[in-house]
Structure formats: structure tokens, C-alpha cells
Amino acid sequence: MPATPFSRSFFVSQPRFNYYITPIFRSLTCQLSSSLFQFNAKSSTVRFHCALSQAAETESPTGGRSGALTPTPPVTGEVQKIDVNPPKGTRDFPPEEMRMRNWLFNNFKEVSRLYGFEEIDFPVLESEALYIRKAGEEIKDQLYCFEDRGNRRVALRPELTPSLARLVIQKGKSVSLPLKWFTVGQCWRYERMTRGRRREHYQWNMDIIGVPGVMAEAELISSIVTFFKRIGITESDVGFKVSSRKVLQEVLKCYGIPENMFGKVCVIIDKIEKIPVDEIKKELKTVGLSQEAVQELLQVLSVKSLTELEEKLGGSGEAIADLKQLFSLAEKFGYSKWLQFDASVVRGLAYYTGIVFEGFDREGKLRAICGGGRYDHLFSTFGADDIPACGFGFGDAVIVELLKEKGLLPELSLQVHNIVCALDEELQGYAAMAANILREKGQSVDLVLESKPLKWVFKRAARTNAERLVLVGNSEWQKGMVRVKVLSTGEQYEVKLDDLN
């Protein structure tokens, strides 16, 4: 029988997803394409070849990746070394980084618990349609999206609120309003990286569904303030810029700007601190605002006082009433010193409808620490009835940068209660028995898995900040006992195995 070649190509269609998975594919290519093998059985010969593809990547004008996947020839010589760095904009979490992440997430979760919120989660992979809402949103150009094998358009989630809305709609009347839900989840955005901004990050979200009043926003801001206080951040370090989208609505209404232009205007205004004012003016004129409307709008957005805003807009509008109520509630909650009015805060996402807020560092070295607001009309964009709702997102990267700036990052070393070690190789099984007894009583145990000199064991104990050494030696074991050494005091004693705790 002649040799029969078999080949298989793996193809992924979307450029941004290629950017994320190409390093994984390259790694597999090194392993699989070098595994050429022959099977001989009498006169039969089978040759197997698995060839993967490699992306020819180019930078697109928008900063994304583009280009077709091209086949790579099989590796026939020495195996190529893989790039050991994670994909650009992503992170590894070795033990010391993981300890920091767990510390941060535990604080997120504890604050959520203190405020009576329930934890939820969603898939990292969602339908692309969930994020395609209104024209002009920057987030549409930042999606890691692709077509799966079932020809469905999917995306790695860039934010968590749409997933929350989908879940609320799915649950329908089986849940009772109001809902107070939180999550800490991984998000993906293909964007330009700056300090505290990554393409992959984790985000803490708290949302209140079913409460139309400003009390909901006041509660959310209170929870963030509580979090800051827990980790050592004060009102002299961080503040909240607060405004309302209704301010813009009132200005645009005066100049007859159609309501369907509102979202686009908000997206442009959100760039005020990122691009020159002349560019802002140009973009506003492009979407249909007159010169007079642009001038008036920019004047209102420069207002930093609620009193001055009331003079410009009058005191009868919803925007002024909502903001006055929020500042009054902040006094009652005890965080009024953290708040400042800033009319230019609108948030970049199109679905916000009322009060919006951003946490910022007062030294101005970092981008927004967190942000959120009211989104009463999000549910109708998915074909459901609207439900009053508000929430916030709080990323993990910027707050770590701020804690570094302030010297507030905790030192989080590995710590175990016990190191258990057999002093003779034949006693290792008995050492395992001692370790199991301690573990069943809730003690953490680092069991020495091979024969090591005591000098090595003591170094290990120092590295792991162990509290005790539990030594299983011949003389002690013959009496059914083990030797315990308390490392902080040097105290030593023998104890029966069953009494070990």
C-alpha cells in the first residue's frame, strides 16, 4: 500500500481573535508539526502530518490586527522555542501576583457582602450582538470578536453590564425587584495601552435593578468609598466627579437637536480630556450641531459648580433636582467631601441616561479609577421592557497603580501553618499521616515530599513563613509521637499523633 498523507488545517477568521490565540497556535505548531511519525505493519506504511497556521499580522489604521492566516511548513529539524511572554496587553499571575489579586478581589467581595449584594457571573464569551448598540461607541472597535464553528458571531466580553441585562431579561418574573447583584469578572478590549489600561483586565461591578430614585446611586458611591477606606485611600487621594446626562439633554433640547443624536454627542464629549477642544468642536459640528449650539454646550460643560449650573439652566429641570438630592444624600452617608460637580463627565457608553460619576486620583497621574451611572433604557435596546437601573465598573489595574503611588500595597507573603517532614525516608508515609490529621483540622500543611536535610527544611520554613515544624523521627515514632518545634519561640515538645492540632 502506498504512503497516504493526511493533513488538517486550523483556520480562524477574525483578526483580533487571531491576535489573542496565535501564540497558543504557534506553541501547538511546534509540538504537533514536529510529531511526524510512521507506522509500519508488514507492507503498510502510514504517515501522519498535522500542520497548523500562522497569522501574518499587520497593524490596521484603527490599531487592530488584520491579515490572513497562511500555512506554515512542517518543522523538520530542531523544535523552535516559543515566546514565553503572554500576549501583549495580558498578564500572567505567578504566586506573588495571585496573592495580590486575591487580596484585592476579597476586598471587592467583602464590601459587596456588607452592602447586601448577591454574587453572580456570566460567560466570558458572549454574542457579538450584545455589544453592537449605537453608532459611535468606541467599544465596538475594541471587540475581540470572531465567528465560531457554528457560524455564530461571538465576542470576548469587553464589559459586564450587557451580560447583566441579558441575565435579568432571561430570569424575567422569576426574580423579585429590586435586585442588588455584583460580580468580579474578566474583560477584553483591544485598545491602546497606557498606565493602568490593559487589553485584558478584571472588573468589579455592582448594580441595582428596579430602583428609580437617586438613593440607588448614593448607595453605590457609598460602597466604593467604603472600599477605598478599607484599603487606606482617603478623600485627599481620590474624589468623584459627578454630573447627569440630563444636563446635556436640556442643552440639546434648547437647540432642537434630535434625541437620536444624544448618544453620539455623549461619546464625543467623553473625549474632552483626551483630545484638543478644536477637535471636539469639529466632531460636534460633524454630527449636526450648529456653531451656536457647540459654543453653548462647551460653556455648560465647563461649569464646576452646581449653583452656577442652576443659574444657566434654571432650577426646575430633572438634572438639577437629581444632583441636589445626590449631594444631600452624600451628606447623610458621610462622604460629601469625596464629591465634586463636573458637568463634563458624561461617560463614553451610549446607554447611560441620568446621573453619572467617575472616581479619579486628585494628583491627576492616572486615568479614571472607576465609573458608572444610571442606565434606565438599556433593557429596551435588547427588546425587553425598560427597568430602572444603575451600577458601576471598577477595574483592577488602575487601583493597583494608585496603591503603588501611595505606598499602600500590602506585603503578602506565602504563609503555611506547618511544615511536616520525615527525618528518615522510610517514615515518609507516617509524615503523610501527620499531614492529613492537621489538614482535616483546618491547618495548612506543606509536606516535604522527598528526603531533605534539616538545613533545607529550615530554609523552606523561613520562605513560607511557617509557624511550626512537625518532625517525624524514629525515636519519637516508636512511641507513637512526633516532635513539634514552634518557630517563633524555639519551643519544642513531643505530642501523640492523635493529639496533634
Stockholm file with secondary structure:
# STOCKHOLM 1.0

chainA/1-501         MPATPFSRSFFVSQPRFNYYITPIFRSLTCQLSSSLFQFNAKSSTVRFHCALSQAAETESPTGGRSGALTPTPPVTGEVQKIDVNPPKGTRDFPPEEMRMRNWLFNNFKEVSRLYGFEEIDFPVLESEALYIRKAGEEIKDQLYCFEDRGNRRVALRPELTPSLARLVIQKGKSVSLPLKWFTVGQCWRYERMTRGRRREHYQWNMDIIGVPGVMAEAELISSIVTFFKRIGITESDVGFKVSSRKVLQEVLKCYGIPENMFGKVCVIIDKIEKIPVDEIKKELKTVGLSQEAVQELLQVLSVKSLTELEEKLGGSGEAIADLKQLFSLAEKFGYSKWLQFDASVVRGLAYYTGIVFEGFDREGKLRAICGGGRYDHLFSTFGADDIPACGFGFGDAVIVELLKEKGLLPELSLQVHNIVCALDEELQGYAAMAANILREKGQSVDLVLESKPLKWVFKRAARTNAERLVLVGNSEWQKGMVRVKVLSTGEQYEVKLDDLN
#=GR chainA/1-501 SS CCCBCCCCCCCCCCHHHHHHHHHHHHHHHHHHTTCCEEEEETTEEEEECCCCEEECCEECTTSCEECCEEECCCCCSSCCCCCCSCCTTCCCCCHHHHHHHHHHHHHHHHHHHHTTCEECCCCSEEEGGGGCCSTTCGGGGGCEEEECTTSCEEEECSCSHHHHHHHHHHHGGGSCSSEEEEEEEEEECCCCCBTTBCSEEEEEEEEEESCCSTHHHHHHHHHHHHHHHHTTCCTTTEEEEEEEHHHHHHHHHHTTCCGGGHHHHHHHHTTTTTSCHHHHHHHHHHTTCCHHHHHHHHHHHTCCCHHHHHHHHCSCSHHHHHHHHHHHHHHHHTCGGGEEECTTCCCSCTTCCSEEEEEEETTCCSSCSEEEEECTTTGGGGTSCCCCEEEEEEEHHHHHHHHHHHTCCCCCCCCCSEEEEESSGGGHHHHHHHHHHHHHTTCCEEECCSCCCHHHHHHHHHHTTCSEEEEECHHHHTTTEEEEEETTTCCEEEEEGGGCC
#=GC SS_cons         CCCBCCCCCCCCCCHHHHHHHHHHHHHHHHHHTTCCEEEEETTEEEEECCCCEEECCEECTTSCEECCEEECCCCCSSCCCCCCSCCTTCCCCCHHHHHHHHHHHHHHHHHHHHTTCEECCCCSEEEGGGGCCSTTCGGGGGCEEEECTTSCEEEECSCSHHHHHHHHHHHGGGSCSSEEEEEEEEEECCCCCBTTBCSEEEEEEEEEESCCSTHHHHHHHHHHHHHHHHTTCCTTTEEEEEEEHHHHHHHHHHTTCCGGGHHHHHHHHTTTTTSCHHHHHHHHHHTTCCHHHHHHHHHHHTCCCHHHHHHHHCSCSHHHHHHHHHHHHHHHHTCGGGEEECTTCCCSCTTCCSEEEEEEETTCCSSCSEEEEECTTTGGGGTSCCCCEEEEEEEHHHHHHHHHHHTCCCCCCCCCSEEEEESSGGGHHHHHHHHHHHHHTTCCEEECCSCCCHHHHHHHHHHTTCSEEEEECHHHHTTTEEEEEETTTCCEEEEEGGGCC
//
